Amino acid sequence: MSLQFSIFFVMLVHIVLSQKACNLYCDENPSSHMSFGGTTNKGSTGAPGKRGGKGDVGQKGAKGDISECQCSVEENFERRIQALEIDSDKRRNIPTCCKQIQQVTNSNNNGIYYIQDSNGMKYPVYCDMAIDGGGWTLVASIHENNIRSTGRCSPGDRWSSEHGPEKGAQVGAENWMNYNTFGDVASATSDDYKSQAYFDLQARDVMIWQVPNDTPLANYSSASYLQYRTTNGFLRQYGGNLYRLYKDRFPIKSGVYSRPADNGPAIPVTFDKGNANEVMRHLGPNIRNGIEPGYIQFRIINHERSAYALCPGTRTVSQGNNEHHCIGSTADNADARYCGDFAAFSFNQYGTGNGWNTDMTLLKSTFFIFYR
């Protein structure tokens, strides 16, 4: 089977999944055949002609009404994943990234598509098909739980630690540099998400979106208030993805490295929504001194030699208080208030935007990471 036919199949899946909630899987009986919306009545049988002659064609029946959905969006999504299984011969030609889909189809529709990993496993991903020609694959989201209600490095903080602050521990930070997967692409703004694409894809560049928490899938792009991307193909120098960058070159471990010598690369970005001023506006005034917007920096070290995975939209210039503008801490920090997916975004005040504290917009946002 040709790659073009396989891409057509993937596009058909995307079209079905991209409909409104009531058209995702409008099948009242989960065990029955797939239904894509409306039904039509069969035309009535024509009157028989003379013996030996062909009867007239009956009048076509009226178009049926659109059926109503009887199951939840979550159930619909799971059933489609199960219903769209294909045989191993066809699987060989399924695309492996959103860029491959875009190159063949020229699609400009954002949404869920199916790709396969290096082991031939088919899985859903969110593709951005608009920015800079499209073909961006969402591989991860970083979402901070409510610090005031659940605490720091609490269950659900998969990009830092789920076991609380712990001196000498590296628990949690390994998810930046291991094969774990978690979360669901359809709820990536309400929980941490990491797909196999994070470590499986070979990419050139990274894109970050900042999206308000609990934004539905259909509004990921329109609701985001910052979108920025690298353009220099830097990932080729570091193994083609962030897994290899962290695993092989810039491990996230506290108490091991020193700033600034051991800080990772700071890559300039192009803004597609928002700008450098917007990045700085959400940070407290004390944080803005000594950092520069318009970059993404990887594996950054603070004054106390704690490591942080990524600084979205910024790089450090002379600032050692990097816990206040970078995300993804280890469990080992000099101050327990540095621990969490969002590190010390909320230091001694919650969402005020004063002193060392970010504003509420940033605290209640999710960071999306795309590859292309």
Buried (B, 14 or more C-beta within 10 A) or exposed (E): BEEEEBBEBBBEBBEBBBBEBBBBBBBEEBEEEEBEEEEEEEEEEEEEEEEEEEEEEEEEEEEEEEBEBEBEBEBBBBBBBEEBEBEEEEBEBBBBBBBBBBBBBEBEBBBBBBBBBEEEEBBBBBBBBBBBEBBBBBBBBBBBBBBEEBBBBBEBBBBBBBBBBBEEBBBBBBBBBBEEBBBBBBBBBBBBBBBBBBBBBBBBBBBBBBBBBEBEBBEBBEBBBBBBBBEEEBBEEBBBBBBBBBBEBBBBBBBEBEBEEBBBBBBBBBBBBBBBEBBBBBBBEBBBEBBBBBBBBBBBBBEBBBBBBBBBBBBBEEBBBBBBBBBBBBBBBBEBBBBBBBBBBBBEEBBBBBEBBBBBBBBBBBBBBBBB
